[in-house]
Amino acid sequence: MTDTARFEQAQKDVKTLERKPSNDDLLFLYSHYKQGSAGDVSGKRPGMLDMVGRAKYDAWAKLKGMSSDDARQKYITKVESLLESHKG
């Protein structure tokens, strides 16, 4: 299976988790997904009242310069780990 196929499969697999991951894990998944699919952060940082949007933006911004391949691999590894720890 190619890295792209594994990345796409991980996106499907993460939706099958039986328990919601922690906020830190969700931010990790979001930021690595965005870095892996869109590259470095873009757009304006959300305002103070949008705490969730701001946290997501900041998590993604911390990955600036990371290659898409590295981000996709870290995303895949995290999903595999969550699948093990969040079963039933």
N, C-alpha and C positions, 0 to 999 in steps of 0.2 A: 504494500500500500504506500502510495506517495505521501510526502509530508502534507501536501495540500488536501489530499483525501483524508488523512488522519485528523487534520485541523477541522475539516467539515464534519467528520464523524464525532469529534469531541464536542462540537457545537450541538449536535443532536443528543449525544449521551448526557450532557449536563442537564438537559431538560427532564431527564428520567430520575433525577435524584428524589428520594423519598422524603428527605428532610432539607429544609432551607439552609444553605451554607451561612456562615457568619458574615457580618458586614465586611470584615477584612478580606475574607475569601471572595466575596462578591466584587469588591473593588479590584482585587487582583485579577479576577476573570475578565471584568470589564476592560481594565486598562490594557491587559495583554491581548485581548481580542481586538481592541481598537488599534493598538500598535501593530499587530500582526496583519490586520486587514487594511488599515488606512495610513499607516506610517506615523510620523511625528504629529503631536497634538496640533490642532488647528482651531480657528474660531476664537471668540472672546471668552474669557473666564466669566462664568455666571456671577451674578451679583450676590451680595451678602445674604439675602433672604432665600436664595435657592441653595440650601445647604447640601442637598443630595447632588445636584448638578455640579456644585463647586467641588465636592469631594471626588466625584468621578473625573472631572477635568484635571484636578491636581494629581490624582493617581496616574492618569494617562501622561501628564506633563513630566512626571518623574522618570518616565521611560524614554525621554527624548534621546535620540541617537542610537537606541537599540535597533538592531536589524529586524526586519519583519520575520525572518526565519527563526531568530532567537526567541522572539515574542510568541510565535506560533508554537514552538517546541515547549516553552514554559507553560503555555496555556494547556497544551495536551497533557503534560505531566501533572498539572494541577487537577485537571478534570479526572484523570485516572486515579489520583489520590483521593479525591472527593467521592468517586464511585465506590471505593473501598470503605471509606469511613462513614458514608451516609446511606448505607443499605439498611432497610428495615429496622 
